[in-house]
Amino acid sequence: MEKVTSGKREELVQTALRPLIRTGMGYWLVVGAFVLVLAWGIFAYVTQYHNGLVVTGMRDRISWGLYIVLFVFFIGISHAGTLISAILRVVKAQWRTPVTRMAEFITVVALSVGALMPLIDMGHPDRAFNLVRFGRWQSPLVWDILAITTYLTGSIIYLYLPLIPDLALSRDRLTENDAPAWKRQLYRIAAVGWHDTPQQQKYLKIAMGFMMVLIIPVAVSVHTVVSWIFAMTLRDAWNSTVFGPYFVAGAIYSGVAALILLMAILRKAFRLGAYITDKHFINLGYILGGFTLLMLYFNLQEYIVTGYKMAGESSFHFLQMFAGQFAPVFWFYVIGGMVLPGLIILLPVTRTFTGILVASGLALTGMWVERWLIVVAGLSVPLMPYEPSVYAPTWVEWSIMAGAFAMFGLVIAFFVKLVPVVSVWEVAEQYEESEEKQAEHAPSPQLPRVPVPALNASRLAANLPENPPSSYVPPVRGGGYEHA
């Protein structure tokens, strides 16, 4: 990258590279807490591995529990990065540049953590090879493996491409006093010989344009396939033809909420207030509010049809959600997870930085509850005339869930110490474009007015100067010649 010369760009570079150089005590305390929680989650998983799934609350009637809830939840929030970043790039929203990298972080990390949940749910991870060796192409589970693998590969490429100029910046700017040798070697390798030439810029933009168009349908297909795992299973509570768009909308809804919360944490931790402003939170809040309405529509469409017919096993599912054992969590999901966030964003008084954070926290919690209701409440509907089953996670499941969230936070904590949180080159380009537009619309400079003395009319008619010098001789005009 070219050497930054302007004061504004230099300040941006210093702010972006500071977390890569300096590490405070607060960072190590947070990392230590994540490591301890993750270690406890690993201990719980080892306990499950040695004793089998009997240590969990899952049984033959409710065979999916907290692990599948976490799987759907993490795959859902992974849509924040790819879809939000790619769509904002496609529409060329100028305010997107400081937030796209954080969104892309979430995608890769959430996908990586979420993909582990089915392996944990199997009891023995070696059984995963059976899905590859003996899997049937008619099974949505096989489709899910292919979709998630493709999505993870594309997301890593999509995260890496915009990183290349900033990796080269880190390579050129960080000295042996700023970073250890292994980190500088990593930047040299990862920058792939980037020197910010016009040809390199051209190829990078072509590659990014190709990936951002390709990744959108891939992201939509992933959560559609996740929904088909439920919708194509012979369970009356999951017999829905709108699960595909319903899951995609819920994924974007929870993903935007997760992105807002992560932005707030990183802005506070790394003092990025000059680049991640309240405007970014308000704009993302509008997107969150739009998907609130979409989620309300899908829920109304799903339950009003079931409640109108009240046929077969659907009536049992409807009653247990609205007035039965799942009623408290269901109404929290509806009111706390959709209605309240929508009202907070709708009202100008509460549409503030703090209000957007509260709405995002409620939305993210509500979407976790929604995944719980889909999995657990759907499986609790009896297939035969016997008493419905009750599922309660054990300490092993809760510990593994805590470890999963700790792993999510730990990987992001490592990321932000390796690469700039803000895309320096994109923000710098935005500054340049903004300055060029200001220069184009700036009024042209006007020359100062010089007072002109009043002219004598008779002298003007005779073509004589107002104050002729004493030696001045007026020209004599006649016969086509002029004599001085």
C-alpha positions in Angstrom: 0.0 0.0 0.0 1.2 3.5 -0.7 2.6 5.4 2.1 -0.1 7.4 3.8 0.6 11.1 3.7 -2.6 12.9 4.7 -3.2 13.5 8.4 -6.6 11.9 8.3 -5.4 8.7 6.7 -2.4 8.5 9.0 -4.7 8.8 12.0 -6.8 6.0 10.5 -3.8 3.7 10.0 -2.5 4.4 13.6 -5.9 3.6 15.1 -6.3 0.4 13.0 -2.8 -0.9 13.8 -2.7 0.0 17.5 -4.5 -3.2 18.7 -1.9 -5.3 16.7 0.9 -3.6 18.6 -0.4 -2.9 22.1 -2.2 -5.4 24.4 -3.7 -4.2 27.6 -4.4 -6.1 30.8 -8.2 -6.0 30.1 -7.6 -8.0 27.0 -5.8 -10.8 28.8 -8.4 -10.9 31.5 -11.2 -11.4 28.9 -9.1 -14.0 27.1 -8.4 -15.8 30.4 -12.1 -15.9 31.2 -12.9 -17.3 27.8 -10.2 -20.0 28.2 -11.5 -21.1 31.6 -15.1 -21.4 30.3 -13.9 -23.2 27.2 -11.8 -25.6 29.3 -14.9 -26.4 31.4 -16.9 -27.0 28.2 -14.2 -29.4 27.0 -14.3 -31.2 30.3 -18.1 -31.6 29.9 -17.6 -33.0 26.4 -15.0 -35.5 27.6 -17.5 -36.7 30.2 -20.1 -37.1 27.5 -17.6 -38.9 25.2 -16.7 -41.5 27.8 -20.2 -42.1 29.2 -22.3 -41.6 26.1 -25.3 -39.4 25.4 -27.0 -40.8 28.5 -25.4 -37.9 30.5 -27.6 -35.5 28.4 -31.4 -34.9 28.7 -32.0 -36.3 25.2 -33.9 -39.5 24.9 -35.6 -41.5 22.2 -38.7 -39.3 21.9 -36.8 -36.0 22.1 -33.6 -36.9 20.4 -32.5 -33.4 19.5 -31.9 -30.8 22.1 -29.6 -28.0 23.0 -26.9 -28.9 20.5 -29.2 -28.7 17.5 -30.6 -25.4 18.9 -27.0 -24.0 19.0 -26.4 -25.4 15.5 -29.3 -23.5 14.0 -28.5 -20.4 16.1 -24.8 -20.1 15.1 -25.5 -20.9 11.5 -28.2 -18.2 11.6 -26.0 -15.4 13.0 -23.3 -16.3 10.4 -25.6 -14.7 7.8 -24.7 -11.3 9.3 -21.4 -11.1 7.6 -21.9 -12.5 4.2 -25.4 -11.3 3.4 -25.1 -7.9 5.1 -21.6 -7.2 3.8 -22.3 -8.5 0.3 -25.6 -6.8 -0.1 -24.2 -3.5 1.1 -21.3 -3.8 -1.2 -23.6 -4.6 -4.2 -25.7 -1.5 -3.5 -22.6 0.6 -2.8 -23.8 1.9 0.5 -21.0 4.3 1.5 -21.5 3.9 5.3 -20.8 0.2 5.2 -16.9 0.4 5.0 -16.1 0.5 8.8 -18.4 -2.4 9.6 -18.0 -5.0 6.8 -14.9 -6.7 8.2 -16.6 -7.2 11.6 -19.6 -8.7 9.8 -17.3 -11.0 7.8 -15.5 -12.1 11.1 -18.8 -13.2 12.5 -19.6 -15.3 9.4 -16.5 -17.4 9.5 -16.3 -17.8 13.3 -20.0 -18.6 13.8 -20.0 -21.1 10.9 -16.9 -22.8 12.4 -18.5 -23.1 15.9 -21.9 -24.0 14.6 -20.5 -26.8 12.4 -19.1 -28.5 15.5 -22.6 -28.9 17.1 -23.8 -31.8 15.0 -20.5 -33.6 15.7 -21.1 -33.1 19.4 -24.7 -34.2 19.1 -23.6 -37.5 17.5 -21.9 -38.6 20.7 -18.9 -40.0 18.9 -17.5 -37.7 16.2 -16.1 -40.6 14.1 -19.7 -41.3 13.1 -19.5 -38.2 10.9 -17.5 -40.2 8.4 -20.5 -42.5 8.0 -22.5 -39.6 6.6 -19.9 -39.2 3.9 -19.3 -42.9 3.3 -22.9 -44.2 3.5 -25.0 -41.0 3.3 -27.9 -41.0 0.9 -28.2 -38.2 -1.6 -32.0 -38.1 -0.8 -31.2 -37.0 2.8 -31.3 -33.3 3.7 -28.5 -34.0 6.2 -26.1 -34.8 3.3 -27.3 -31.6 1.6 -26.6 -29.7 4.8 -23.0 -31.0 4.9 -22.4 -29.9 1.3 -24.1 -26.5 1.8 -22.2 -25.6 5.0 -18.8 -26.7 3.5 -19.4 -24.6 0.4 -20.6 -21.7 2.5 -17.6 -21.9 4.9 -15.1 -22.1 2.0 -16.7 -19.1 0.2 -16.9 -17.1 3.4 -13.2 -17.6 4.1 -12.3 -16.4 0.6 -14.7 -13.5 0.9 -13.1 -12.5 4.3 -9.5 -12.9 2.9 -9.8 -10.9 -0.3 -10.5 -7.5 1.3 -7.8 -8.3 4.0 -4.9 -8.5 1.5 -4.2 -4.7 1.2 -4.4 -4.3 5.0 -2.1 -7.3 5.5 0.4 -5.6 3.2 0.0 -2.4 5.2 0.8 -4.4 8.4 3.7 -5.9 6.7 5.1 -2.6 5.6 4.4 -0.6 8.8 5.1 -3.0 11.7 8.7 -3.2 12.7 10.5 -5.7 14.9 9.7 -3.4 17.9 6.0 -3.6 17.1 5.4 -7.3 16.3 7.2 -10.6 16.8 9.0 -12.2 13.9 6.3 -14.9 13.4 3.6 -12.3 13.0 5.6 -10.2 10.5 6.4 -13.4 8.6 2.6 -14.2 8.6 1.9 -10.8 7.1 4.6 -11.3 4.4 3.1 -14.6 3.4 -0.6 -13.6 3.6 -0.1 -10.3 1.7 0.8 -12.4 -1.4 3.1 -9.8 -2.8 0.6 -6.9 -2.7 2.1 -3.5 -3.6 -1.1 -1.6 -4.5 -0.4 -1.4 -8.2 -3.2 -0.4 -10.5 -3.3 -3.9 -12.0 -3.5 -5.5 -8.5 -6.3 -3.2 -7.6 -8.2 -4.1 -10.7 -7.9 -7.9 -10.2 -8.8 -7.5 -6.5 -12.0 -5.6 -7.3 -12.9 -8.2 -10.0 -12.4 -11.1 -7.5 -14.4 -9.3 -4.8 -17.2 -8.5 -7.2 -17.4 -12.1 -8.3 -17.4 -13.4 -4.7 -20.0 -10.9 -3.3 -22.4 -11.9 -6.1 -21.8 -15.6 -5.7 -22.0 -15.7 -1.9 -25.5 -14.2 -1.6 -27.3 -17.2 -3.2 -25.0 -19.6 -1.4 -25.9 -18.0 2.0 -29.6 -18.1 1.2 -29.3 -21.8 0.2 -27.5 -22.8 3.4 -30.2 -21.8 5.8 -32.9 -23.0 3.4 -31.3 -26.4 3.6 -31.1 -26.2 7.4 -34.8 -25.5 7.4 -35.4 -28.5 5.2 -33.9 -30.8 7.8 -37.0 -30.0 9.9 -39.6 -29.5 7.2 -38.8 -32.8 5.5 -39.0 -34.8 8.7 -42.3 -36.5 9.5 -43.3 -34.3 12.3 -46.6 -32.5 12.3 -45.2 -29.4 14.0 -42.6 -29.0 11.2 -45.0 -29.5 8.3 -44.5 -26.0 6.8 -43.8 -24.9 3.3 -42.5 -21.5 4.4 -39.7 -22.8 6.6 -37.1 -21.9 4.0 -37.8 -18.1 3.8 -38.7 -18.1 7.5 -35.3 -19.5 8.5 -33.5 -17.1 6.1 -35.3 -14.1 7.5 -34.6 -15.3 11.1 -31.0 -15.8 10.3 -30.5 -12.3 9.0 -32.5 -10.9 11.9 -30.4 -12.6 14.5 -27.2 -11.9 12.5 -27.8 -8.2 12.3 -28.4 -8.1 16.1 -25.2 -10.0 16.7 -23.2 -7.6 14.5 -24.6 -4.6 16.3 -23.5 -6.0 19.7 -20.1 -7.0 18.4 -19.6 -3.6 16.9 -20.4 -1.9 20.2 -17.9 -4.1 22.1 -15.1 -3.6 19.6 -15.8 0.2 19.3 -15.5 0.5 23.0 -12.5 -1.8 23.4 -10.4 -0.3 20.6 -11.6 3.3 20.6 -13.1 3.3 17.2 -15.7 5.9 17.8 -14.3 8.2 15.1 -15.0 5.5 12.4 -17.9 3.5 13.9 -20.3 6.2 14.7 -23.9 6.2 16.0 -25.0 6.5 12.4 -23.8 3.0 11.7 -25.8 1.7 14.6 -28.9 3.6 13.5 -28.6 2.3 9.9 -28.2 -1.3 11.0 -31.2 -0.6 13.4 -33.3 0.2 10.4 -32.4 -3.2 8.8 -33.2 -4.9 12.1 -36.5 -3.1 12.3 -37.4 -4.1 8.7 -36.7 -7.8 9.5 -38.7 -7.5 12.7 -41.8 -6.8 10.6 -40.9 -9.7 8.3 -40.5 -12.1 11.3 -43.9 -10.9 12.7 -45.5 -11.6 9.3 -44.0 -15.2 9.1 -45.1 -16.0 12.7 -48.6 -14.7 12.0 -48.8 -16.7 8.8 -47.6 -19.9 10.5 -49.8 -19.8 13.6 -53.0 -18.3 12.2 -53.3 -21.2 9.8 -52.7 -23.7 12.5 -55.0 -22.0 15.0 -57.8 -21.7 12.4 -57.8 -25.4 11.5 -56.8 -26.9 14.8 -56.6 -30.3 13.1 -54.8 -33.4 14.3 -51.5 -33.1 16.1 -51.3 -29.4 15.1 -53.8 -28.5 17.7 -51.7 -30.0 20.5 -48.7 -28.1 19.3 -50.7 -24.9 19.0 -52.1 -25.2 22.5 -48.8 -26.0 24.2 -47.2 -23.0 22.6 -50.0 -20.5 23.4 -51.2 -21.8 26.7 -49.3 -24.9 27.7 -45.8 -25.7 29.0 -44.0 -23.6 26.4 -46.3 -20.5 26.7 -43.9 -18.4 28.9 -41.0 -18.8 26.6 -43.2 -18.4 23.5 -44.7 -15.1 24.6 -41.3 -13.9 25.6 -40.2 -14.6 22.1 -43.1 -12.8 20.5 -43.2 -9.8 22.8 -39.6 -9.5 23.9 -37.9 -10.8 20.7 -40.0 -9.1 18.1 -42.6 -6.6 19.4 -40.3 -4.6 21.8 -37.3 -4.4 19.4 -39.7 -3.2 16.7 -41.2 -0.5 18.9 -37.8 0.7 20.1 -36.6 1.1 16.5 -39.9 2.6 15.4 -40.0 5.4 18.0 -37.5 8.3 17.4 -37.2 8.8 21.2 -35.7 5.3 21.7 -34.0 5.0 18.3 -30.6 5.9 19.8 -27.3 4.1 20.3 -28.5 2.7 23.7 -31.9 1.8 22.3 -30.5 -0.1 19.3 -28.2 -2.1 21.7 -31.2 -3.0 23.8 -33.3 -4.0 20.8 -30.4 -6.1 19.5 -30.0 -7.9 22.8 -33.7 -8.7 22.9 -33.8 -9.8 19.3 -30.8 -12.1 19.7 -32.2 -13.7 22.9 -35.6 -14.0 21.3 -34.1 -15.8 18.3 -32.3 -18.3 20.5 -35.6 -19.0 22.2 -37.3 -19.3 18.8 -34.8 -22.1 17.8 -35.5 -23.8 21.2 -39.2 -23.8 20.4 -38.7 -25.2 16.9 -36.5 -28.1 18.1 -37.9 -29.0 21.5 -41.5 -28.0 21.2 -41.7 -29.6 17.8 -40.3 -33.0 19.1 -42.5 -32.9 22.2 -45.7 -33.4 20.1 -46.6 -37.1 20.6 -46.6 -39.3 17.5 -48.9 -41.9 19.2 -51.4 -41.6 22.0 -49.0 -41.4 24.9 -48.0 -38.7 27.4 -45.8 -36.0 25.8 -42.1 -36.1 26.7 -40.3 -33.4 28.7 -36.8 -32.3 27.9 -34.4 -30.6 30.3 -30.8 -30.1 29.5 -28.2 -31.4 32.0 -25.1 -29.7 33.3 -23.1 -31.3 30.5 -25.2 -29.6 27.8 -25.2 -26.3 29.5 -21.5 -26.5 30.0 -20.9 -27.3 26.3 -23.1 -24.4 25.3 -21.1 -22.1 27.5 -17.9 -23.5 26.0 -19.3 -22.8 22.5 -20.0 -19.2 23.2 -16.6 -18.9 24.9 -14.9 -20.4 21.8 -16.8 -17.9 19.6 -15.5 -15.0 21.7 -12.0 -16.4 21.9 -11.6 -16.8 18.2 -12.8 -13.2 17.6 -10.4 -12.0 20.3 -7.5 -13.7 18.4 -8.6 -12.3 15.1 -8.6 -8.7 16.2 -5.0 -9.0 17.4 -3.9 -10.4 14.0 -5.7 -8.2 11.5 -7.1 -4.6 11.6 -10.7 -4.5 12.8 -11.5 -1.7 10.3 -10.8 -2.1 6.6 -8.2 0.6 6.3 -8.0 0.8 2.5 -11.8 0.9 2.0 -12.3 3.6 4.6 -9.4 5.6 3.0 -11.1 5.2 -0.4 -14.3 6.5 1.1 -12.5 9.5 2.4 -11.0 10.2 -1.0 -14.3 9.9 -2.8 -15.9 12.2 -0.2 -13.2 14.8 -0.6 -13.5 14.6 -4.4 -17.3 15.1 -4.2 -16.8 18.1 -1.9 -14.3 19.6 -4.3 -16.7 19.1 -7.3 -19.6 20.8 -5.5 -17.5 23.5 -3.9 -18.2 27.1 -5.3 -15.5 28.4 -7.6 -13.2 31.0 -6.1 -14.1 34.6 -7.0 -11.5 37.3 -7.7 -11.6 40.3 -5.4 -13.5 43.2 -6.8 -11.4 46.2 -7.7 -13.3 49.6 -7.5 -13.5 51.2 -11.0 -13.8 55.0 -11.1 -16.7 56.5 -12.9 -15.9 57.3 -16.6 -16.4 60.6 -18.3 -19.0 60.1 -21.0 -17.5 62.6 -23.5 -14.0 61.1 -23.1 -15.4 57.6 -23.5 -17.1 58.7 -26.8 -13.8 60.1 -28.0 -12.0 56.9 -27.0 -9.7 58.9 -24.7 -8.4 57.7 -21.4 -9.9 59.2 -18.3 -6.6 60.6 -17.0 -4.2 60.9 -20.0 -0.6 61.6 -19.3 0.8 65.0 -20.3 2.7 63.5 -23.3 -0.3 61.7 -24.6 -1.2 62.5 -28.3 -4.6 61.3 -29.4 -4.6 59.2 -32.6 -5.8 60.8 -35.8 -8.2 58.5 -37.7 -8.9 59.0 -41.4 -8.3 57.6 -44.8 -7.9 54.1 -43.3 -4.6 55.1 -41.6 -3.8 55.9 -38.1 -1.0 58.4 -37.2 0.2 58.9 -33.7 
